[in-house]
Amino acid sequence: MAESRKLMEEAEQFVRTCYAELNKTPGETAERIEEIRQAVDATGGYEHTPEELRHGAKMAWRNSNRCIGRLFWESLEVFDARHIDTEADMAETLFRYMAFAANSGKIRPAITIFKPETEPGRGARIWNHQLIRYAGYETERGMVGDPASASLTRCCLELGWKGEGTPYDVLPLVLSMDGRPPRLFPIPKELVLEVPITHPEYPAMAGLGLKWYGVPMVSDMRLDIGGLSYTAAPFNGWYMGTEIGARNLADPQRYDMLPRVAAVMGLDTTRESSLWRDKALVELNVAVLDSYKRQGVTIVDHHTAASQFRRFEELEAKRGRQTTGDWTWLIPPMSPATTHVFHSHYENRVEMPNFFYQERVYETSGGTGHARESGTHQTNETTRRGVQAGL
C-alpha cells in the first residue's frame, strides 16, 4: 500500500508538470491522473503514454545537474523500445540506435528506452558502462587497454569472448532480460566510429597510435520518470574534447598518455615547475579537437560548451525555472577558471525526472555465474556530468 501511494504521488507530480509544459488543459490533466490512479489501484503500476515517455526523457536531460550540455534538451530523439523482451531483439534495437546516433559523424542526441523494472530483477539491463568502450586486460606486464573496463573485460572473457589484446579492443554488448543469464553480442565493426588522434603541429604524435570512439553512449544509468524505473535507457550526445584529452587519455588511472605526449614534444619532465604536464595536456586536447573536426565527427570544446550552458541558464530563467547543477562536475577538467561556470553558484537540488547511477549487475571481483549487485559504478567520462553536451 505504501509503495502504491508513493508511486501515485510521483506519477501525479510528473503528469502535472509534464502536461503543463505540453500545454494540456486542466481537464486532460485531471483525466490522466485519474486513469493512472485506477491502474495503480488495480495492478500496482501504470504505463507511460508515448508522449509522456518522450517528454519525460527530455525533462530528465534538462534536470541532469552534472550536464553542461543541457541547452539542446528539446532536440533529444526518443526511441520507445518497451515492447522488446529478448536479448537478441534488444541487441538489434541497440545496433539501429547506434547507427542513428553516429549518423556518419554528424552526431544526433538520442535515447532508447526499454521496458521498466516492475519488480527487482524483472526488466532489461545493459552491463556495459557505454555501448562502445575499450577493453582493459590485466596482464603480467601490466594493464593493456582501458583500466576502467577491467571488471567488465574479465566478465566477457569468462563468458567466452576473445579479444585481440590491443589497447583499443571494442567490448561486446553484455545484455540480460528479466534476470536471465547474460548474453554477449559483438558490435559490427561498421557501427564503431573511431577517430585516430593526430596533431596539426606535432606530426610525431601520430606515432603514439592514439584513437578514441566518436559517440559516447552511456548505457548503465537508470532513468526515473513518474515513479517508473527504466533500468536500460542508453543515451548519447557528443563529446566535449576535455573528456577525451584531459581525462580518458590523460588520467593516470586511465591511458596515462601525458608522459608520452611530453616526450614527443621534447618537454623537460625532470621538474614539475616546468609545467610539462600542463603543456602536454593542452596539446593533447588540441590534437583531439583537431582530429575529430578533420574526420567530420561532432565535438565541442569546453569554452563553447560553457557558453552554451550560459545560454541554457538564460532560457531557463525566462521560463521561470532555476538552473540546478553540481558545480564540481560542471566545471571543465582543464582551465575551469576561464569559464563563467567556475565563478557561478548552483543549487545541487535533484529535480525529477532524472538519470541515476545504479549498481553493477556483475561481480567486480570475477565470476559471472551468479550475477549480483556489487557496488556503485563511479566513473568519469560522459557520466562525469551525468549526460554530455548533446545529452
C-alpha positions as CSV (number, residue, x, y, z in Angstrom):
1,M,0.0,0.0,0.0
2,A,2.8,2.4,0.9
3,E,4.6,1.6,-2.4
4,S,1.4,2.3,-4.4
5,R,0.9,5.5,-2.6
6,K,4.4,6.7,-3.3
7,L,4.1,5.6,-6.9
8,M,0.9,7.6,-7.3
9,E,2.4,10.7,-5.7
10,E,5.4,10.6,-8.1
11,A,3.2,9.9,-11.1
12,E,0.8,12.8,-10.3
13,Q,3.7,15.2,-9.8
14,F,5.2,14.2,-13.1
15,V,1.9,14.4,-15.0
16,R,1.1,17.8,-13.7
17,T,4.5,19.2,-14.7
18,C,4.7,17.4,-18.0
19,Y,1.1,18.3,-19.1
20,A,1.6,21.9,-18.1
21,E,4.7,22.0,-20.3
22,L,2.8,20.3,-23.2
23,N,0.0,22.9,-22.8
24,K,-2.6,20.3,-21.9
25,T,-5.9,21.5,-20.4
26,P,-6.7,21.1,-16.7
27,G,-9.4,18.6,-17.7
28,E,-6.9,16.5,-19.7
29,T,-4.5,16.5,-16.8
30,A,-7.2,15.5,-14.2
31,E,-8.4,12.8,-16.6
32,R,-5.0,11.3,-17.0
33,I,-4.2,11.4,-13.2
34,E,-7.5,9.5,-12.6
35,E,-6.6,7.0,-15.3
36,I,-3.3,6.3,-13.6
37,R,-4.9,6.1,-10.2
38,Q,-7.3,3.4,-11.4
39,A,-4.4,1.5,-13.0
40,V,-2.3,1.7,-9.8
41,D,-5.2,0.5,-7.7
42,A,-5.9,-2.4,-10.0
43,T,-2.4,-3.6,-10.8
44,G,0.0,-1.7,-8.6
45,G,1.5,0.1,-11.6
46,Y,0.8,2.0,-14.8
47,E,2.3,2.7,-18.2
48,H,3.5,6.0,-19.8
49,T,1.9,7.1,-23.0
50,P,4.4,7.6,-25.9
51,E,4.1,11.3,-25.4
52,E,4.8,11.1,-21.7
53,L,7.8,8.9,-22.3
54,R,9.2,11.4,-24.9
55,H,8.8,14.5,-22.9
56,G,9.8,12.7,-19.6
57,A,13.1,11.7,-21.1
58,K,13.8,15.2,-22.3
59,M,12.9,16.6,-18.9
60,A,15.4,14.1,-17.3
61,W,18.2,15.5,-19.5
62,R,17.2,19.1,-18.6
63,N,17.3,18.2,-14.9
64,S,20.7,16.5,-15.0
65,N,22.8,18.5,-12.6
66,R,26.1,17.2,-13.9
67,C,25.4,18.1,-17.6
68,I,27.0,21.1,-19.1
69,G,25.2,20.5,-22.5
70,R,21.6,20.9,-21.5
71,L,20.9,23.7,-24.0
72,F,19.9,21.0,-26.5
73,W,17.5,19.1,-24.3
74,E,14.5,19.6,-26.5
75,S,16.3,18.1,-29.6
76,L,16.5,14.7,-28.0
77,E,15.3,11.9,-30.2
78,V,13.4,9.3,-28.1
79,F,13.1,5.7,-29.2
80,D,10.4,3.6,-27.5
81,A,11.6,0.0,-27.1
82,R,9.4,-1.1,-24.2
83,H,8.0,-3.9,-26.3
84,I,11.4,-5.7,-26.6
85,D,11.6,-8.8,-24.4
86,T,14.5,-10.9,-25.6
87,E,18.2,-10.2,-25.5
88,A,18.6,-10.8,-29.3
89,D,15.9,-8.2,-30.1
90,M,17.5,-5.9,-27.6
91,A,20.8,-6.1,-29.4
92,E,19.3,-5.4,-32.8
93,T,17.5,-2.4,-31.4
94,L,20.7,-1.1,-29.9
95,F,22.6,-1.6,-33.2
96,R,19.9,0.5,-35.0
97,Y,20.1,3.2,-32.3
98,M,23.9,3.3,-32.6
99,A,23.8,3.8,-36.4
100,F,21.2,6.6,-35.9
101,A,23.2,8.4,-33.2
102,A,26.5,8.2,-35.1
103,N,25.0,9.5,-38.4
104,S,28.3,9.3,-40.2
105,G,29.9,11.7,-37.7
106,K,27.0,14.3,-37.6
107,I,26.0,13.0,-34.2
108,R,22.4,13.1,-33.1
109,P,21.3,13.2,-29.4
110,A,19.2,10.2,-28.8
111,I,17.9,7.7,-26.2
112,T,16.5,4.2,-26.5
113,I,14.2,3.2,-23.6
114,F,13.5,-0.4,-22.8
115,K,10.8,-1.8,-20.5
116,P,10.8,-0.6,-16.9
117,E,11.7,-2.7,-13.9
118,T,8.4,-3.8,-12.4
119,E,10.0,-5.8,-9.6
120,P,13.6,-6.5,-8.5
121,G,15.4,-8.4,-11.3
122,R,12.5,-8.0,-13.7
123,G,13.5,-5.7,-16.5
124,A,16.2,-5.1,-19.0
125,R,19.9,-4.5,-18.2
126,I,22.9,-3.4,-20.2
127,W,26.0,-4.5,-18.4
128,N,28.3,-2.2,-20.4
129,H,29.1,1.3,-19.0
130,Q,28.9,2.6,-22.5
131,L,27.7,0.8,-25.6
132,I,31.1,1.3,-27.2
133,R,34.1,1.1,-24.9
134,Y,37.6,-0.4,-25.0
135,A,38.6,-3.5,-23.1
136,G,41.1,-3.5,-20.3
137,Y,43.3,-6.6,-20.0
138,E,45.2,-7.3,-16.8
139,T,48.5,-9.0,-17.9
140,E,51.8,-9.9,-16.4
141,R,53.3,-6.8,-18.0
142,G,50.6,-4.5,-16.6
143,M,47.3,-3.2,-18.0
144,V,46.7,-3.2,-21.7
145,G,43.8,-1.0,-22.8
146,D,41.4,0.9,-20.5
147,P,41.7,0.1,-16.8
148,A,38.2,1.4,-16.2
149,S,36.9,-1.6,-18.2
150,A,38.9,-4.3,-16.4
151,S,36.0,-5.7,-14.4
152,L,33.7,-6.0,-17.4
153,T,36.5,-7.3,-19.6
154,R,37.0,-10.2,-17.0
155,C,33.3,-10.8,-17.2
156,C,33.3,-11.0,-21.0
157,L,36.3,-13.3,-21.0
158,E,34.6,-15.7,-18.6
159,L,31.6,-15.7,-20.9
160,G,33.7,-16.8,-23.8
161,W,34.6,-13.6,-25.5
162,K,38.1,-13.4,-27.0
163,G,39.6,-10.1,-27.7
164,E,42.7,-9.3,-29.8
165,G,44.6,-8.0,-26.8
166,T,45.2,-4.5,-28.2
167,P,44.8,-1.2,-26.3
168,Y,41.7,-0.5,-28.3
169,D,39.6,-3.6,-28.5
170,V,35.9,-2.8,-28.5
171,L,34.0,-4.9,-25.9
172,P,30.9,-6.8,-27.0
173,L,27.5,-5.8,-25.6
174,V,26.5,-7.8,-22.5
175,L,22.7,-7.9,-22.2
176,S,20.3,-9.6,-19.8
177,M,16.5,-9.6,-19.6
178,D,14.3,-10.4,-16.6
179,G,17.1,-12.0,-14.6
180,R,18.2,-14.4,-17.2
181,P,21.9,-15.2,-17.7
182,P,23.7,-12.6,-19.7
183,R,24.4,-12.9,-23.4
184,L,27.2,-11.5,-25.5
185,F,26.7,-9.6,-28.8
186,P,29.8,-8.5,-30.7
187,I,29.3,-5.0,-32.2
188,P,29.5,-4.9,-36.0
189,K,32.7,-3.0,-37.0
190,E,30.8,-0.7,-39.3
191,L,28.9,0.7,-36.2
192,V,32.1,1.6,-34.4
193,L,33.1,5.2,-35.4
194,E,36.7,5.8,-34.4
195,V,39.0,8.8,-34.7
196,P,42.8,8.4,-34.9
197,I,44.4,11.2,-32.8
198,T,47.0,13.3,-34.6
199,H,48.3,16.8,-34.0
200,P,48.4,19.6,-36.6
201,E,51.9,20.8,-35.4
202,Y,53.5,17.7,-33.9
203,P,53.4,15.0,-36.6
204,A,55.2,12.6,-34.3
205,M,52.2,12.4,-32.1
206,A,50.6,10.1,-34.7
207,G,53.3,7.6,-33.8
208,L,51.6,7.1,-30.4
209,G,48.8,5.3,-32.1
210,L,46.1,7.1,-30.1
211,K,42.5,6.9,-31.0
212,W,39.0,7.2,-29.5
213,Y,35.5,6.3,-30.4
214,G,33.2,9.0,-31.8
215,V,30.0,8.6,-29.8
216,P,29.7,8.4,-26.0
217,M,26.6,6.3,-25.4
218,V,26.1,5.9,-21.6
219,S,24.2,2.6,-21.0
220,D,24.3,1.7,-17.3
221,M,22.3,4.5,-15.8
222,R,18.7,4.3,-14.6
223,L,16.0,6.7,-16.0
224,D,13.3,7.6,-13.5
225,I,10.1,9.1,-14.8
226,G,7.0,9.5,-12.7
227,G,7.9,6.7,-10.3
228,L,8.7,4.2,-13.1
229,S,12.3,3.0,-13.2
230,Y,13.8,2.3,-16.7
231,T,16.9,0.3,-15.9
232,A,18.1,0.1,-19.6
233,A,17.9,3.5,-21.3
234,P,21.1,4.2,-23.2
235,F,21.6,7.8,-24.3
236,N,24.2,9.8,-26.2
237,G,25.3,13.2,-27.1
238,W,28.6,14.3,-28.5
239,Y,31.9,14.5,-26.7
240,M,33.4,17.6,-25.1
241,G,37.0,17.5,-26.0
242,T,38.4,17.5,-22.5
243,E,36.6,14.3,-21.7
244,I,38.9,12.5,-24.0
245,G,42.0,14.8,-23.9
246,A,42.0,15.7,-20.3
247,R,40.5,12.5,-18.8
248,N,40.3,9.3,-20.8
249,L,43.7,9.6,-22.5
250,A,45.4,11.7,-19.8
251,D,44.3,10.4,-16.4
252,P,47.0,8.3,-14.6
253,Q,44.3,5.7,-13.8
254,R,43.2,5.5,-17.5
255,Y,45.5,5.6,-20.5
256,D,48.1,7.9,-18.8
257,M,49.5,9.4,-22.0
258,L,50.8,12.7,-20.8
259,P,54.4,11.5,-20.3
260,R,54.5,10.1,-23.8
261,V,53.0,13.3,-25.3
262,A,55.6,15.3,-23.4
263,A,58.3,13.2,-24.9
264,V,57.0,13.8,-28.4
265,M,57.0,17.5,-27.7
266,G,60.5,17.4,-26.3
267,L,59.5,18.8,-22.9
268,D,61.6,18.8,-19.7
269,T,59.9,16.3,-17.5
270,T,62.6,16.3,-14.8
271,R,60.9,19.0,-12.8
272,E,57.3,19.8,-12.1
273,S,57.9,23.6,-12.2
274,S,58.5,23.3,-16.0
275,L,54.7,22.8,-16.2
276,W,55.3,20.0,-18.7
277,R,52.0,18.3,-17.7
278,D,50.1,21.5,-18.4
279,K,51.7,22.0,-21.8
280,A,51.2,18.3,-22.8
281,L,47.6,18.4,-21.6
282,V,46.8,21.5,-23.7
283,E,48.4,20.0,-26.9
284,L,46.7,16.6,-26.3
285,N,43.4,18.4,-26.2
286,V,44.3,20.4,-29.3
287,A,45.0,17.1,-31.0
288,V,41.7,15.6,-30.0
289,L,39.6,18.6,-31.2
290,D,41.6,18.9,-34.5
291,S,41.3,15.1,-35.2
292,Y,37.6,14.9,-34.7
293,K,37.0,18.0,-36.8
294,R,39.2,16.7,-39.6
295,Q,37.2,13.5,-39.6
296,G,33.9,15.3,-39.5
297,V,32.8,13.9,-36.1
298,T,30.9,16.3,-33.9
299,I,32.7,17.5,-30.8
300,V,32.7,20.7,-28.7
301,D,35.5,22.5,-26.8
302,H,35.0,23.4,-23.2
303,H,34.8,27.1,-23.8
304,T,32.0,26.8,-26.4
305,A,30.2,24.3,-24.1
306,A,30.3,26.8,-21.2
307,S,28.9,29.5,-23.5
308,Q,26.1,27.1,-24.5
309,F,25.4,26.4,-20.8
310,R,25.2,30.1,-20.1
311,R,22.5,30.3,-22.8
312,F,20.7,27.4,-21.2
313,E,20.7,29.3,-17.9
314,E,19.2,32.4,-19.6
315,L,16.4,30.4,-21.3
316,E,15.5,28.5,-18.1
317,A,15.3,31.8,-16.2
318,K,12.9,33.2,-18.9
319,R,10.7,30.1,-18.4
320,G,10.7,30.6,-14.7
321,R,12.9,27.7,-13.8
322,Q,16.0,27.8,-11.7
323,T,19.1,26.1,-13.2
324,T,20.3,23.4,-10.8
325,G,23.7,22.0,-11.0
326,D,26.6,20.1,-9.4
327,W,29.4,22.7,-9.7
328,T,32.2,20.2,-9.1
329,W,31.1,18.3,-12.2
330,L,30.0,21.2,-14.4
331,I,33.4,22.9,-14.4
332,P,35.6,21.5,-17.2
333,P,38.7,19.5,-16.2
334,M,41.0,21.9,-18.0
335,S,41.3,25.7,-17.4
336,P,38.0,25.9,-15.5
337,A,38.6,29.4,-14.2
338,T,38.4,30.7,-17.8
339,T,34.7,29.8,-17.9
340,H,31.8,31.6,-16.2
341,V,30.8,28.3,-14.6
342,F,33.8,28.4,-12.3
343,H,32.6,31.8,-10.9
344,S,28.9,30.8,-10.6
345,H,26.9,29.1,-7.9
346,Y,24.3,26.4,-8.5
347,E,21.9,24.6,-6.1
348,N,22.6,20.9,-6.4
349,R,18.9,20.0,-6.0
350,V,17.6,16.9,-7.6
351,E,14.5,17.5,-9.8
352,M,12.5,14.7,-11.4
353,P,12.5,13.1,-13.9
354,N,16.2,12.3,-13.9
355,F,19.1,9.9,-14.5
356,F,20.7,7.9,-11.7
357,Y,23.7,5.6,-11.2
358,Q,22.7,2.1,-10.5
359,E,24.8,-0.8,-9.1
360,R,26.7,-3.1,-11.4
361,V,24.9,-6.3,-12.4
362,Y,28.2,-8.2,-12.4
363,E,30.6,-9.1,-9.7
364,T,33.7,-6.8,-9.8
365,S,36.0,-9.5,-8.5
366,G,35.3,-12.0,-11.2
367,G,32.7,-14.7,-11.6
368,T,29.7,-14.4,-13.8
369,G,27.8,-17.5,-12.9
370,H,25.7,-15.8,-10.2
371,A,25.4,-12.1,-11.1
372,R,24.7,-9.8,-8.2
373,E,24.6,-6.1,-7.4
374,S,28.0,-5.2,-6.1
375,G,29.0,-1.6,-5.7
376,T,28.1,1.7,-7.3
377,H,29.6,2.2,-10.7
378,Q,31.5,5.5,-10.3
379,T,33.3,6.7,-13.5
380,N,34.4,9.8,-15.2
381,E,33.9,10.4,-18.9
382,T,30.4,11.1,-20.1
383,T,28.8,10.3,-16.7
384,R,31.2,12.8,-15.1
385,R,28.4,15.3,-15.8
386,G,25.6,12.8,-15.9
387,V,25.0,13.5,-19.6
388,Q,27.2,15.1,-22.1
389,A,26.9,18.1,-24.5
390,G,24.1,16.9,-26.8
391,L,23.0,14.6,-24.0
